[in-house]
Amino acid sequence: MKHKTFFWFILPTAMAMLLFIAMPIVSVVTQSLFTPHDQVFKVVENCGPFGCKEETIIDNEAMADLNAEKPLGKFAGLAIYFDRGHLAVSEVADAWTSSDSIGEFFSTINNLPFYRAMGFTLSYTFIVTPLLIILGFMIAIAVNSLNGAIKGLVIFFSLLPMIINPLVGSLILFWMVDARGVFGSGLQWLFDDPTLSLKASTTLTWIMLMVYGVWHSAPFAFVVFYAGLQTLPQDTLESAMIDGASRWERIRYVVIPHIMPLVTFVALIQLMDNFRVFEPIVGFNAEAHAQSLSWIIFNDLAGETRLLSSASTTSVLTIIGVAILLSPVLVRTWRDFTRKV
């Protein structure tokens, strides 16, 4: 392809990426370096029937002039990144020097909002991602072995969790695990404990959110793996059967190596998606027991006092976290590509 032809071919995509990806990221990074201006006060004298008295109020005119002069706010550099609401460098250092054990250290920093959210986010990501890959692969193998009469029906029901809106799906499961729901009342009957509640326990809430994450995302892995199974070389599979390979050995030595690039692809997509977990927390109303980085951003932007600088800082840290998380998979993909070339 000629350079000129390639340029015009790639130009729309490059412009879209610049407009909708690069520029917003630059804007977020810039906003994370500034804080709102300090409020300007002025003393006024109010007089009434019983005399006059001085009051201190916000000087709105001065604040308007200051915001017009410096709309981004006051430059803070990396101070927001290091404050207690984010990396909390001084608090972490104090916890490290004052803790007698590693367990006590992690227990202390778990009280810091950013590290508490990071703990749940990483736990959710590293537990849900492999489980949904395994479950999706198992469903794909099972569906691929069915005959044509019921295969279409099974595929339809297997895709339902992905078709349902994430917020709607989490709300449905939220009602089911309620004390008056099917799962909630069933657990109370099973353990003979009328006070048992999935929503009151942090551990059970985490398990519930992760179960929902696997249930909702496994169909995506199933679709990808099922498509990959349709390209499986039948000659190799038949040769393995003639050589006496068992079903497990055929899956291990023929099927899995064949779909391994698809496993990498699914892992990339799901790592990014799970690291940004947000909808289940809101749908399950689980903020008291589980907060993620995305939920912190949402919480900073909610309400009348929008903490743009704090939300921007958490967004930048989330982007850095996703990049670090994906780097091993990307390196592996690059090595496989260069090896084939």
N, C-alpha and C positions, 0 to 999 in steps of 0.2 A: 504494500500500500504506500502510495506517495505521501510525503510529509504534509503537503497541502491538503490532500484528501483526508488524512488522519486528523489534521487540525480541525477541519470543519465538522468531522464526525464526532470528535470528542468535546467540542466547544460547548454544546448545550448541557452535557453532563457536568463539565467542569464549572460552568457558570452556576448551575443549580447547587453543586456542592459548596461553591464559594459563598453563595447567597444564603443557603439554609443550614450550613454546617460550620464553615470556617468563621464567618462574620459573627454569628451568635456566640461561638466559643470565645472569640476575641472580646466581645462585649462583656461576657460573664467574667472573664479573667480581669478585665479592666475594673469592673464594678467591685470585685473582691478586694481591690487595693484601696478603696475609698470608704469612709464612714460618713454618716450624716453629720451635718454641721452641729456644733454645740448650740443650744438654744440661747438666744440673746434676750436678756431681761431688761426691763426699765421700771423705774419707780414713778408711780403716779399718785396724785393726791385726790382722794374722793371726799367730797363734802356732802353732808346730809343734815337733817334737822338737829342732830346731836353733836355736830362738830365735824371736823375734817380729820382724816387719817390717811397715812401713806400705805400703798399696796404695791407689791412687786408682781408684774405681769409680763408675759412674753411680748417682746417687741416684734409684731408681725411684719411691719414695714422693713425693719432691719433684716429679718430672716428672709423676706422676699428678695431684697437686694443681694444678700449673700448667696442665695440659691441661684439667682440669675447670673451672678458673677462666676460662681463655681458650681455648675449643675450636678457634677458628679459627687460633690461633697468634699470632705477634708481628707487629704491623702494620708493613708495609714500604713502603706507598705505591706509587710507581711504580719503586722501586729494581729490582725483578725485570725490569721491561720494559727497563731500560737496562743490565742486566748483560751479561757476555760471552756468555751462552747465548742471548740474544735480540737486542735492537737493538744492543747493544755500542757505545754512543755514544762512549765514550772510545777504544776500539780503532779505530773508524772515523775519528775525528778524527786520531788519530796516523797512521793509514795515509794520510790525505789530505795531511797536512803533510810526511810523509817520502817519498811516492811521487814519482817523476820523470815519470811519464806516467799517463794514464788506464788503460792496460792493466795497469800495475804495481799501481795502486790496486785494480782489480777482482780481480786475482790475489791480492792480500793479503786482502781481505775475503772472498774465496771460501773461505778457510781457517776462517772463523767459521761455526759450525754452522747458525745461523739463516739467514744469507745464502746458504750453500751449498744449504740446503733450498729457500729461496725461488727461487734460480736455476733449480733443476730444476723446481719447481712451475710457475713462469711459462713456462718453455720448453715443458713438457709441455702446458700449457693453451693457449698461443697457436699451437702447431703442430698438436696433435691436433684441436682444435675446428674450424678451417676445413677441414682435410682430411676429417674425418668428415662434415661438411655437404656438401662437394662429392661425396664418394663415395656418400653416401646419396641425393643428388639424381640422380646418374648411374644408380644402380640403379633408382630409382623411374621414371625416364624409360624405361629399357630394359625393365623389367617391364611398364609400361603399354602398350608397343607390341607385346607378345606376344599371341598368340591364346589362347583359353580352354583349349586342350588341355594346354599345359605351363605356363601362368601359375601355377596353384596349386602345382605342384611347385617352381618357381623361387622363389616366395614363401616356401615352407617352408624351403628350404635357405638363403635370404637371412636368415631370422630365427634360424637356429641359434646364431650367436655371442651373441645377446641372451638366448636361452633358457638357455644353459649358465651355470652359476654362475661369477662372475668369478674366484674363487680356483681352481676346477677348470680353467677355460680357461687361466689363466696357468700352472698346473702342467703341462698338456698341452704348451703351447708351450715351456715350460722344458725338458721332456724332449726335445723335438724339436730344440732348438738346442744340446743337450749334444753334447760331442765324439763320443759314440756314437749320437746321434740322426740323423734324416734330414737336417735342415738343417746341423747342425754338421759331420757327416762329408762332406756334399756340398760345403760351402765349403772344407774342407781339401783335397778332391780338385780343386776348381775352381782354387784358387790354389796347389796343389801345396805346401802348407805344413801338415805334420802337427801343428804346435804352435799353429795358429790356433784361437782360442777366443773366442766371442762374450761369454763371461762374464768374461774377463780384461781386456777393454778398456772403459774408461768410455764412450767415444764409441759403440761398438757396443752396449753395454748400454742407453744412452739411446735409440738407434734402435730396438732390440728392444722396449723398453717402449712407445714411441710407436706402433710398428706394431701392437702388441697393442691399445693404446687405440683406434686407429682401427678395427681389425677388430671389437672388442667393441661399440663404440658406434654404428657406422654403421647397423646395422639399425633403431635407434630413429629416426634421421633418415629412413631409407627409409620406415618405416611412416607417419610424419607427412606426408612429401611425397607419398607414394602416395595417401593419403587426400585431400590437397589437389588432386591431379590429377583426382580423380573429380568435383570441382566446377568444373572448368575450363569456361568458356563456349564451347561448340562453335561458336556463331555467329561469335564473334570469331576463332576459330581457322580456320574455313572461309573467312572473309573474307580473312584473311591469305594463305591458300593460293591463293585466286582472284586476289589481287593479285600473285602470283608470289613470295611470300616463301619463302626456303629454310627447311630444317628448323632450322638454327642461328638464323636470324632469328626464326622463330616461337617458339623457346625463349627467345631473348633479350628480345623485345619483348612477348610474350603470356604465356608460362608463368611466367617468373621474376617479373615484376611481380605476377602473380596470387598466387603462393605466398610473396611476400616477408614477410607477417606470420608465416607459419609458420617462415620462416628465423629471424626474430627470436626466436620461441618456442623453437626448437631451440637457438639460440645461448645463450639464458638458461639453459636446463636444463643444457646441456653445459658451459658456463663454470663453473657452480657445482659440477658433478660432477667435472670434470677438476681443478679447483683443490683438491679434496679427495682427490687420487689417493693410494691406499694399497695396495689389494689386489695390483696387479701387482708392486709392490716386494717384498712378502712372498712372493708366489707364485714370483717369479723368484729369490728369495733374493739380491736386488741391493743390499742395504744398503751394501755396501762401495763402490759406484759411484754410487748414486742414493738420496738421502733427500728426502722431501717433508715439508711441515709436518705433515701427518697422521701420518706415520711418527714424527716427533719426539715428538708427543703420545703415541703408543703406546709409544715407547721410555721416555718419562718415567714412564709408569704401570706398566711391566713390572718384574718382579723384586721383591725383598723391600723395597727402599727406594723407595717410591712417591713421586715428586716431584710432589705435587698442585699446588703453587704454580706450578712451572715449566710443567706441562701446561696449567694454567688460563690462564697468560699467553700461551702459544702459541695456545691456542684463541681467546682474545680477538683476538689479532693476525690469526688466520685469518679470523675473522668480519669484521674491519675490511677485510681484503684482498678478501674476496668482495664486500663492499658497494662498495668502490672499483671493482672489476672490472666489476660489473654496472651501475654508475651511468650510463655512456654509453648502454647498451642501454635502460635504463629511461627515460632522458630522451627517447630517440628514440621509444619506444612512447608516452609521454605526449604528445609533440608530434603524433604521428599521430592519437591519440585526440581531442585537442582540435581538431585541424584538421577532422576529420570531424564533430564536434559543431557 
